[in-house]
Amino acid sequence: MIFESFLPCLPLREYVEGYYLLHFTYAQGSVIPFKPYHARPEQWLSFHVKDPAILEYVSENKKIILPCSVISGQHTTRVNRYIGNDFIILVVYFQPGALYRLTGIPLHQLTNTGIDAESVFSKEISLVNSRLNSTDNYGEMIGIVEAFLIRKFNGLRLDGHSIDQICKYIIKAPENVSLDKLAARANLCPRQFERKFIERTGVGPKLFARMARFNKVCKLKYMHPADDWLGIALACGYRDYPHLVRDCK
């Protein structure tokens, strides 16, 4: 069993925030719990190496069986993940703007959804899936995915944008966001700023900042479980505890 995060190699750090590798095995007939996920400010590419997984969109009351590799845009709603008896997932978390640059797909088309990566990368990703399925070595799995990503990012045609750096700033300090100031920092009027932001992230800057702040709350509580919710809420820029509760709902 493994439940671990890894940094990308140096050539990929402009585009990839990190990898998340999980391997769980359960005996046949076991009752396997689902895993809930709250909305987080991120986009990713995931590889399901062994048994398939099912993703449930709670607000829409629908479940989908995930393909071997999935490109996922920004999620704004809670999802539940159901897994099989032999479950391996390798997730590539992208830096802001990197998925848009990699695929050329406006990210608002991928909000709250995922698409089969083979529909975008064709035979290349099919080969990656096959090679991942043929090894049990975790280091080799990451190496296979990194080799693919290096090839793809070396051929990028879309440039970075100041909004990508602004997204990183929002994730780091979501409690200190002034959208007018951020638009000026990007040398865009507020309307252009919002349109470009949605194109590169899938959602508007206000919602992105709200998700970043709530995600920061969850991380702080995870790292400091003894801290009370009120103190964490105030530290993350909420007016009071009920304000945090409303965002949670």
C-alpha positions as CSV (number, residue, x, y, z in Angstrom):
1,M,0.0,0.0,0.0
2,I,1.2,3.5,-0.8
3,F,-0.3,6.9,-0.1
4,E,2.3,9.5,-1.0
5,S,3.0,12.8,-2.9
6,F,6.0,13.4,-5.1
7,L,7.6,16.5,-6.7
8,P,8.1,16.5,-10.4
9,C,11.5,16.6,-12.1
10,L,13.0,20.1,-12.5
11,P,12.1,20.5,-16.2
12,L,8.4,20.0,-15.4
13,R,8.1,22.2,-12.3
14,E,6.9,25.2,-14.4
15,Y,3.9,23.0,-15.4
16,V,3.3,20.4,-12.8
17,E,2.8,21.0,-9.1
18,G,3.2,17.4,-8.0
19,Y,2.1,13.8,-8.2
20,Y,-0.1,11.8,-5.9
21,L,0.2,8.1,-5.9
22,L,-2.2,5.8,-4.1
23,H,-2.4,2.0,-4.0
24,F,-5.0,0.2,-1.9
25,T,-5.9,-3.5,-1.9
26,Y,-8.9,-5.1,-0.3
27,A,-9.9,-8.7,0.1
28,Q,-12.7,-10.0,-2.1
29,G,-16.1,-9.4,-0.5
30,S,-14.8,-6.4,1.6
31,V,-17.0,-3.4,2.1
32,I,-15.0,-0.6,0.5
33,P,-15.7,2.9,1.7
34,F,-16.1,5.7,-0.8
35,K,-13.8,8.8,-0.5
36,P,-15.5,12.3,-0.6
37,Y,-13.6,15.3,-2.1
38,H,-14.5,18.9,-1.7
39,A,-13.9,21.5,-4.4
40,R,-10.3,22.5,-4.7
41,P,-8.6,25.0,-7.0
42,E,-6.8,22.5,-9.3
43,Q,-6.9,20.7,-12.6
44,W,-5.3,17.3,-13.1
45,L,-4.6,14.3,-15.3
46,S,-5.2,10.9,-13.5
47,F,-4.2,7.4,-14.5
48,H,-6.2,4.4,-13.1
49,V,-3.8,1.5,-13.4
50,K,-5.7,-1.5,-12.1
51,D,-9.3,-1.7,-11.2
52,P,-11.6,1.1,-12.5
53,A,-13.0,3.8,-10.3
54,I,-16.5,5.4,-10.2
55,L,-17.0,9.1,-9.6
56,E,-20.3,10.3,-8.1
57,Y,-21.3,13.9,-8.6
58,V,-23.4,14.5,-5.5
59,S,-25.2,17.6,-6.6
60,E,-26.3,16.1,-9.9
61,N,-27.0,12.6,-8.4
62,K,-25.0,10.9,-11.2
63,K,-22.2,8.3,-11.3
64,I,-19.7,7.7,-14.1
65,I,-17.1,5.0,-14.6
66,L,-13.8,6.6,-15.2
67,P,-11.6,5.5,-18.2
68,C,-7.9,4.5,-17.7
69,S,-6.7,8.1,-18.0
70,V,-8.8,11.2,-17.4
71,I,-8.3,14.9,-18.0
72,S,-10.2,16.7,-15.3
73,G,-11.1,20.4,-15.2
74,Q,-11.9,22.6,-12.2
75,H,-14.5,21.0,-9.9
76,T,-16.8,23.3,-8.0
77,T,-18.9,20.6,-6.3
78,R,-18.3,17.7,-4.0
79,V,-17.6,14.3,-5.6
80,N,-17.4,10.8,-4.1
81,R,-14.9,8.3,-5.5
82,Y,-15.7,4.5,-5.3
83,I,-12.9,2.1,-6.0
84,G,-12.3,-1.6,-6.6
85,N,-10.3,-4.3,-4.7
86,D,-7.0,-3.5,-6.4
87,F,-6.9,0.3,-6.8
88,I,-3.9,2.2,-8.1
89,I,-4.2,5.9,-9.1
90,L,-1.4,8.2,-10.2
91,V,-2.6,11.9,-10.4
92,V,-0.7,14.7,-12.0
93,Y,-1.7,18.0,-10.5
94,F,-1.0,20.9,-12.9
95,Q,0.2,24.4,-12.1
96,P,-2.4,27.1,-13.0
97,G,-2.8,27.5,-16.7
98,A,-0.7,24.4,-17.6
99,L,-3.7,22.2,-18.6
100,Y,-5.0,24.9,-20.9
101,R,-1.5,25.3,-22.5
102,L,-1.2,21.5,-22.8
103,T,-4.5,20.8,-24.5
104,G,-5.6,24.1,-26.0
105,I,-9.1,23.4,-24.6
106,P,-10.8,26.4,-22.9
107,L,-11.1,25.1,-19.4
108,H,-14.7,26.2,-18.9
109,Q,-15.6,23.3,-21.2
110,L,-14.1,20.9,-18.6
111,T,-15.6,22.5,-15.4
112,N,-17.2,19.7,-13.2
113,T,-16.3,17.0,-15.7
114,G,-13.5,14.8,-17.0
115,I,-12.8,13.5,-20.5
116,D,-11.0,10.4,-21.6
117,A,-7.3,11.5,-22.2
118,E,-7.2,9.2,-25.2
119,S,-9.6,11.5,-27.0
120,V,-7.0,14.3,-26.7
121,F,-3.6,12.5,-26.9
122,S,-4.7,9.4,-28.9
123,K,-2.1,6.6,-29.3
124,E,0.5,8.4,-27.0
125,I,-1.6,8.1,-23.9
126,S,-2.8,4.6,-24.8
127,L,0.8,3.5,-24.8
128,V,1.3,5.2,-21.4
129,N,-1.7,3.3,-20.0
130,S,-0.4,0.0,-21.3
131,R,3.1,0.5,-19.9
132,L,1.7,1.6,-16.5
133,N,-0.5,-1.6,-16.4
134,S,2.6,-3.8,-17.0
135,T,4.6,-2.7,-14.0
136,D,4.3,-2.8,-10.2
137,N,7.2,-0.5,-9.6
138,Y,6.0,2.9,-8.3
139,G,9.1,4.7,-9.4
140,E,8.8,3.3,-12.9
141,M,5.2,4.5,-13.1
142,I,6.2,8.1,-12.3
143,G,9.1,7.8,-14.8
144,I,6.7,6.7,-17.6
145,V,4.3,9.5,-16.9
146,E,7.1,12.1,-16.7
147,A,8.6,11.0,-20.0
148,F,5.2,11.5,-21.6
149,L,4.7,15.0,-20.0
150,I,8.2,16.2,-21.0
151,R,7.5,15.3,-24.6
152,K,4.2,17.1,-24.6
153,F,5.3,20.2,-22.8
154,N,8.4,20.5,-25.0
155,G,6.1,20.9,-27.9
156,L,3.9,23.6,-26.4
157,R,2.5,26.3,-28.7
158,L,0.5,28.3,-26.1
159,D,2.5,30.7,-23.9
160,G,2.0,31.4,-20.3
161,H,0.0,34.4,-19.1
162,S,0.2,36.7,-16.1
163,I,-3.1,35.2,-14.9
164,D,-1.3,31.9,-14.3
165,Q,0.9,33.7,-11.7
166,I,-2.1,35.5,-10.3
167,C,-3.8,32.1,-9.7
168,K,-0.8,31.0,-7.7
169,Y,-1.0,34.1,-5.6
170,I,-4.7,33.5,-4.9
171,I,-4.1,29.9,-3.9
172,K,-1.3,31.1,-1.5
173,A,-3.2,34.0,0.0
174,P,-6.9,33.8,-0.8
175,E,-7.9,35.9,2.2
176,N,-6.2,39.0,0.7
177,V,-7.7,39.1,-2.8
178,S,-8.8,42.3,-4.5
179,L,-10.1,41.5,-7.9
180,D,-9.7,45.0,-9.2
181,K,-6.1,45.1,-8.2
182,L,-5.5,41.7,-9.7
183,A,-7.0,42.8,-13.0
184,A,-4.8,45.8,-13.0
185,R,-1.8,43.6,-12.2
186,A,-2.7,41.6,-15.3
187,N,-3.0,44.8,-17.4
188,L,-6.6,43.9,-18.2
189,C,-9.9,45.6,-17.5
190,P,-12.1,43.6,-15.1
191,R,-14.3,42.1,-17.8
192,Q,-11.3,40.9,-19.9
193,F,-9.7,39.7,-16.7
194,E,-12.7,37.5,-15.8
195,R,-13.1,36.2,-19.4
196,K,-9.4,35.2,-19.6
197,F,-9.4,33.8,-16.1
198,I,-12.4,31.5,-17.0
199,E,-10.7,30.4,-20.2
200,R,-7.5,29.3,-18.3
201,T,-9.1,27.9,-15.1
202,G,-12.7,27.0,-15.8
203,V,-14.3,29.4,-13.3
204,G,-14.3,33.1,-12.5
205,P,-11.8,34.7,-10.1
206,K,-14.3,35.2,-7.3
207,L,-15.3,31.5,-7.1
208,F,-11.7,30.4,-7.5
209,A,-10.7,32.6,-4.5
210,R,-13.6,31.1,-2.4
211,M,-12.5,27.6,-3.2
212,A,-8.9,28.4,-2.5
213,R,-9.8,29.9,0.9
214,F,-12.0,26.9,1.8
215,N,-9.2,24.5,0.7
216,K,-6.8,26.4,2.9
217,V,-9.2,26.0,5.9
218,C,-9.3,22.2,5.3
219,K,-5.5,22.0,5.0
220,L,-5.0,23.9,8.3
221,K,-7.5,21.7,10.1
222,Y,-5.7,18.6,8.8
223,M,-2.3,19.8,9.9
224,H,-3.5,21.2,13.2
225,P,-6.5,19.0,14.3
226,A,-6.5,20.4,17.8
227,D,-7.2,24.0,16.6
228,D,-10.8,25.2,16.9
229,W,-12.8,26.0,13.8
230,L,-13.4,29.6,14.8
231,G,-9.6,30.3,15.0
232,I,-9.0,28.7,11.7
233,A,-11.9,30.6,10.0
234,L,-10.5,33.9,11.3
235,A,-7.0,33.0,10.2
236,C,-8.2,32.4,6.7
237,G,-10.1,35.6,6.3
238,Y,-13.7,34.6,7.2
239,R,-15.7,37.1,9.2
240,D,-16.9,34.5,11.7
241,Y,-17.7,30.8,12.1
242,P,-21.1,31.0,10.4
243,H,-19.4,32.6,7.3
244,L,-17.3,29.4,7.0
245,V,-20.3,27.2,7.5
246,R,-22.1,28.9,4.6
247,D,-19.1,28.3,2.3
248,C,-18.9,24.7,3.4
249,K,-22.6,24.1,2.5
